[in-house]
Amino acid sequence: MPRWQSRLETLPLLRLLLERLYEKRFPHVYGGFLGVFPSFDEARRSAPAGKPLGFANQGYAQEFADRRAQVFSFDYPILFWLARLLRGPARLFDYGGHGGTHFYAYSRYLDYPAGFRWTVCDLPEIIRAGQQIAAEQGAKTVEFTERFADADGADILLAAGSLQYIESPAFSESLAQLKSLPKHILLNKLPIYDGPGFVTLQNGGVAFHPMHVFNRQQFINSISALGYQLTDDWSVPSHGGRIPFHPEASFPAHSGLYFISR
């Protein structure tokens, strides 16, 4: 954003006018953010009328069909590590993996070994669509669940752009409930920055949804406390984090993290 525009937004009366204009325009700002809130409930209450809230709707079940056939710049760090981790029979748990988007897209670049299983965990509406696609594709390596508990015993846990939309429990709390923790955790498109954690509202096109923005060190520490070591991290500049009228809460890019158990 130009510096002059940032300065204009700090002028009290002008800021109030600009905020009202942005709120009216927000339903048409795909991928944009609105506000800084202490909770999902407050973010939900701020949502404009005209669109559903959250991912539990049929519209999302039909999204991202084009992404099953291509990868993007932010996928390459994940591909880099998976190419090294998939050397034999293994199970990957894809938390928030939609209808198997990454399973299909990555199969163009990775040789899934014999005995490999890819388990997608998502909401019921999305799982049903994913099962139908798998049946049509004859994809026998991918399976589906609605339960995070099924991550128990997985070799690799992948969460690519999903953790921020889960109101509770915290990711580290869910992990701690597993009897056998995954050896490897690959996280991508994660909104973390150096300031206090908060909740904002995102326009996801099909619907509005609250999302967490995490404090970087607190998030990393919560996973490290379970016996993991941060092995790699990367920036995802294609996914910015500008919260209009809140420069103190804005950040230049989402992040990726790779943890391995010690």
C-alpha positions in Angstrom: 0.0 0.0 0.0 1.3 3.5 -0.8 2.6 5.4 2.3 0.3 8.3 1.6 -2.7 6.0 1.8 -1.6 4.5 5.1 -1.3 8.0 6.5 -4.7 9.0 5.3 -6.2 6.1 7.1 -4.8 7.4 10.4 -6.8 10.6 10.2 -9.8 10.1 12.6 -12.7 11.5 10.5 -11.3 10.4 7.2 -10.6 6.9 8.6 -14.2 6.6 9.8 -15.5 7.5 6.3 -13.0 5.1 4.6 -13.9 2.3 6.9 -17.6 2.6 6.1 -16.9 2.6 2.4 -14.7 -0.5 2.8 -17.4 -2.3 4.8 -19.8 -1.7 1.9 -17.3 -2.9 -0.6 -16.0 -5.9 1.4 -18.5 -8.5 0.1 -16.9 -8.0 -3.3 -13.2 -8.1 -2.1 -12.4 -11.8 -2.6 -9.7 -12.9 -0.1 -9.9 -9.6 1.7 -10.0 -9.1 5.5 -12.3 -7.1 7.7 -11.5 -6.0 11.3 -9.5 -7.2 14.3 -11.5 -9.1 16.9 -10.9 -11.1 20.1 -13.1 -14.0 19.1 -14.8 -15.9 16.3 -18.2 -14.9 17.7 -17.4 -11.2 17.3 -16.0 -11.7 13.8 -19.2 -13.5 12.8 -21.3 -10.7 14.2 -19.4 -8.3 11.9 -20.2 -10.2 8.7 -22.3 -8.4 6.1 -25.6 -10.0 5.0 -25.9 -11.9 1.8 -23.4 -14.8 2.2 -23.2 -17.8 4.5 -20.7 -18.1 7.2 -18.1 -20.8 7.3 -17.1 -23.8 5.2 -20.0 -26.1 6.1 -22.0 -25.5 2.9 -22.4 -27.1 -0.5 -20.7 -24.2 -2.3 -17.3 -25.0 -0.8 -17.7 -28.6 -1.6 -17.7 -27.7 -5.3 -14.7 -25.3 -5.1 -11.1 -25.8 -6.2 -11.8 -28.3 -9.0 -9.1 -26.6 -11.1 -6.6 -27.0 -8.3 -6.6 -30.7 -8.6 -4.7 -30.4 -11.9 -2.1 -27.9 -11.0 0.3 -26.7 -8.3 1.2 -23.2 -7.3 4.4 -21.4 -6.1 3.4 -22.0 -2.5 3.2 -25.8 -3.1 6.8 -26.3 -3.9 8.3 -26.3 -0.4 5.7 -29.0 0.5 6.7 -31.0 -2.7 10.3 -30.6 -1.8 9.9 -32.3 1.6 7.3 -34.9 0.5 9.7 -36.1 -2.2 12.2 -36.9 0.6 9.7 -38.4 3.0 7.8 -40.7 0.7 10.4 -43.4 0.3 8.3 -46.3 1.4 4.9 -47.3 2.9 3.5 -44.4 4.8 0.3 -42.6 5.8 -0.3 -38.9 5.3 -3.1 -37.2 7.2 -4.3 -34.1 5.3 -6.1 -31.9 7.8 -8.5 -29.7 6.0 -7.6 -31.3 2.7 -10.9 -30.5 1.0 -11.8 -33.2 -1.5 -8.2 -34.4 -1.9 -7.0 -31.3 -3.8 -3.4 -31.8 -3.0 -3.5 -35.6 -3.4 -4.4 -35.2 -7.0 -2.2 -32.1 -7.8 0.9 -33.6 -6.2 0.5 -36.9 -7.9 1.8 -35.2 -11.1 5.1 -34.6 -9.4 5.5 -37.4 -6.8 5.6 -41.1 -7.1 3.4 -42.4 -4.3 5.0 -45.6 -3.1 3.3 -49.0 -2.7 1.4 -49.1 0.5 1.0 -45.4 0.7 -2.3 -43.9 2.0 -3.5 -40.3 1.9 -6.2 -39.6 4.5 -8.2 -36.4 4.0 -10.0 -34.9 7.0 -12.7 -32.3 6.4 -16.3 -31.4 7.0 -19.1 -33.8 6.0 -20.3 -31.9 3.0 -16.8 -31.6 1.6 -16.0 -35.3 2.4 -19.1 -36.5 0.5 -18.0 -34.6 -2.6 -14.4 -35.9 -2.2 -15.6 -39.5 -2.0 -17.6 -39.0 -5.2 -14.6 -37.6 -7.0 -12.4 -40.5 -5.8 -14.9 -43.0 -7.0 -15.1 -41.3 -10.4 -11.3 -41.2 -10.7 -10.8 -44.7 -9.4 -8.4 -43.3 -6.8 -7.9 -46.1 -4.2 -5.0 -44.5 -2.4 -7.0 -41.6 -0.9 -9.5 -42.0 1.9 -11.7 -39.7 3.9 -12.6 -39.0 7.5 -14.3 -36.3 9.6 -12.3 -37.1 12.7 -9.0 -35.5 13.7 -8.4 -38.5 16.0 -7.8 -40.6 12.8 -4.4 -38.7 12.6 -3.3 -41.1 15.3 -0.3 -43.1 14.0 0.1 -41.1 10.8 3.7 -40.7 9.5 3.1 -37.2 8.1 0.5 -34.6 9.0 -0.2 -31.9 6.4 -2.3 -28.8 7.0 -2.2 -26.4 4.1 -4.2 -23.3 4.8 -6.7 -24.8 7.2 -5.5 -24.3 10.8 -6.5 -20.7 11.0 -10.2 -21.5 10.3 -10.6 -23.9 13.2 -12.1 -22.0 16.1 -11.1 -24.5 18.8 -9.4 -26.5 20.1 -5.9 -25.2 19.3 -3.9 -27.3 16.9 -1.4 -28.2 19.6 -4.2 -29.3 21.9 -5.6 -31.6 19.2 -2.2 -33.1 18.6 -1.7 -33.7 22.4 -4.8 -35.9 22.4 -3.3 -38.4 19.9 -1.8 -41.6 21.3 0.9 -41.7 18.6 2.0 -38.4 17.3 3.0 -37.9 13.6 6.7 -38.0 13.0 6.5 -35.1 10.5 4.3 -32.0 10.5 4.1 -29.8 7.3 2.1 -26.6 7.6 1.5 -24.2 4.8 -0.3 -20.9 4.1 -0.3 -20.1 7.8 -1.0 -16.6 9.0 1.6 -16.0 11.7 3.3 -12.7 12.7 5.2 -11.2 15.6 2.3 -9.3 17.2 -0.5 -10.5 19.5 -2.8 -13.1 18.2 -6.3 -12.1 17.0 -9.3 -13.0 14.8 -10.3 -11.4 11.6 -13.0 -12.0 9.0 -12.1 -13.1 5.5 -14.2 -13.0 2.4 -13.8 -16.4 0.9 -15.9 -15.8 -2.1 -18.5 -18.5 -1.5 -18.8 -17.4 2.2 -17.4 -15.3 4.9 -15.4 -17.0 7.6 -13.5 -15.9 10.8 -9.9 -16.9 11.0 -7.1 -16.8 13.5 -3.9 -14.8 13.0 -1.4 -16.4 15.3 1.6 -15.0 17.2 4.6 -16.7 15.5 6.6 -17.6 18.6 3.6 -18.8 20.7 2.5 -21.0 17.8 5.9 -22.5 17.3 6.4 -23.0 21.0 3.1 -24.8 21.4 4.2 -27.5 18.9 7.8 -27.6 20.2 6.4 -28.3 23.6 5.1 -31.7 22.3 8.6 -32.8 21.4 8.9 -31.3 17.9 11.8 -29.3 16.4 11.3 -26.7 13.7 13.3 -27.9 10.8 12.4 -25.4 8.0 10.2 -22.3 7.5 9.4 -20.3 4.4 7.4 -17.3 3.3 4.2 -17.5 1.2 4.2 -14.0 -0.4 1.2 -14.9 -2.7 -0.9 -14.8 0.5 -0.7 -11.4 2.1 -2.0 -10.3 5.5 -3.0 -6.7 5.2 -5.8 -5.9 7.5 -7.3 -2.6 6.3 -7.1 0.2 8.9 -5.0 -2.0 11.2 -1.3 -1.6 10.2 -0.3 -2.9 13.7 -2.0 -6.2 12.9 -1.0 -6.5 9.3 1.8 -8.8 8.0 3.4 -9.1 4.6 2.9 -12.8 3.9 1.7 -16.1 5.3 4.2 -18.8 6.3 5.1 -22.4 6.0 6.6 -24.5 8.7 8.1 -28.0 8.9 8.4 -29.8 12.2 10.0 -33.2 12.9 9.7 -35.0 16.2 12.9 -35.2 18.2 
